[in-house]
Amino acid sequence: MDKLEFKGSWNEVKGKLKQKYADLTDDDLKYAEGQDDELLGKLQKKLGKTREEIVDMLKSL
């Protein structure tokens, strides 16, 4: 998997995720550079999707 690259656009992506999945919290979406695996793990657990599904979803936003 390539590294997720959000940087400046993370707030926009986070807003879109919160609109689509109302049960996500700020803690679920806390992202720090280099912690891609932790973020993906939280989203996998919360949304019940595979890692690949999460990555594809994030890239499409």
URFENJO-V171683 format. One line per field, one symbol per residue. ss: DSSP state (2 for helix, 1 for strand, 0 for the rest). psi: psi as a letter, one per 30 degrees, with the letter a starting at -180 (. if undefined). burial: 1 if it has 9 or more other C-alpha atoms within 8 Angstrom, else 0. Layout:
ss->???
psi->???
burial->???
This chain:
ss->0000002222222222222200000000000000022222222222200022222222220
psi->klkkjecfgeeeeeeeeeeejffkleeegkkkkfheeeeeeeeeeefhlleeeeeeeeff.
burial->0000000000001101110000010001100000010011111100001010011000000
